[in-house]
């Protein structure tokens, strides 16, 4: 499997958890990710995991959706 961890601190709103961020990503951007707090004992709230074992077309579509993430998450 292919995974990447991404730091989302620049996209988090004050007080927002990584779980809430992931919910917004799925709802508003159409890209799913897993909160980092699912993987660490420490209180790591600014990391998400993305999965890349997908068809090229799916990955390109995800990139297109992520292109204006700031606007979508506004």
C-alpha positions as CSV (number, residue, x, y, z in Angstrom):
1,X,0.0,0.0,0.0
2,X,1.1,3.6,-0.6
3,X,0.5,6.2,2.1
4,X,1.7,9.7,2.8
5,X,1.4,11.8,6.0
6,X,0.6,15.4,5.4
7,X,0.9,18.3,7.8
8,X,-2.4,20.2,7.7
9,X,-1.6,22.9,10.3
10,X,-2.0,25.7,7.8
11,X,-5.5,24.6,6.9
12,X,-6.8,24.0,10.4
13,X,-9.2,26.5,11.9
14,X,-8.6,27.6,15.5
15,X,-9.9,24.8,17.8
16,X,-10.6,22.4,14.8
17,X,-9.5,18.8,15.3
18,X,-8.0,16.6,12.7
19,X,-11.2,14.4,12.8
20,X,-13.3,17.5,11.9
21,X,-10.8,18.4,9.2
22,X,-11.1,15.0,7.6
23,X,-14.9,15.2,7.7
24,X,-14.8,18.6,6.0
25,X,-12.3,17.2,3.4
26,X,-14.7,14.4,2.5
27,X,-17.8,16.6,2.5
28,X,-16.5,19.8,0.8
29,X,-13.4,18.7,-1.2
30,X,-14.4,15.1,-2.1
31,X,-11.1,13.6,-1.0
32,X,-10.9,11.3,2.0
33,X,-8.1,11.2,4.5
34,X,-7.5,9.6,8.0
35,X,-6.8,11.7,11.1
36,X,-3.3,11.4,12.5
37,X,-4.7,10.9,16.0
38,X,-5.7,7.4,14.8
39,X,-2.0,6.4,14.6
40,X,-0.2,8.2,17.4
41,X,-0.4,8.1,21.2
42,X,0.8,11.7,21.4
43,X,-1.7,14.4,20.8
44,X,-0.8,14.9,17.1
45,X,-3.7,16.9,15.7
46,X,-2.1,18.4,12.6
47,X,-1.3,15.3,10.5
48,X,-3.5,13.3,8.1
49,X,-2.8,10.1,6.2
50,X,-3.6,9.9,2.5
51,X,-3.8,6.6,0.5
52,X,-2.3,6.4,-3.0
53,X,-3.0,2.8,-4.2
54,X,-5.5,4.0,-6.7
55,X,-5.9,4.2,-10.5
56,X,-4.1,7.1,-12.1
57,X,-7.4,8.7,-13.1
58,X,-8.6,8.7,-9.5
59,X,-5.3,10.3,-8.3
60,X,-5.5,13.0,-11.0
61,X,-9.1,13.7,-10.0
62,X,-8.0,14.0,-6.4
63,X,-5.3,16.4,-7.4
64,X,-7.8,18.5,-9.2
65,X,-10.1,18.6,-6.2
66,X,-7.2,19.6,-3.9
67,X,-6.1,22.4,-6.2
68,X,-8.4,24.9,-4.6
69,X,-8.6,23.4,-1.1
70,X,-8.4,26.8,0.7
71,X,-11.4,28.1,-1.2
72,X,-13.5,24.9,-0.6
73,X,-12.7,24.7,3.1
74,X,-13.0,28.5,3.5
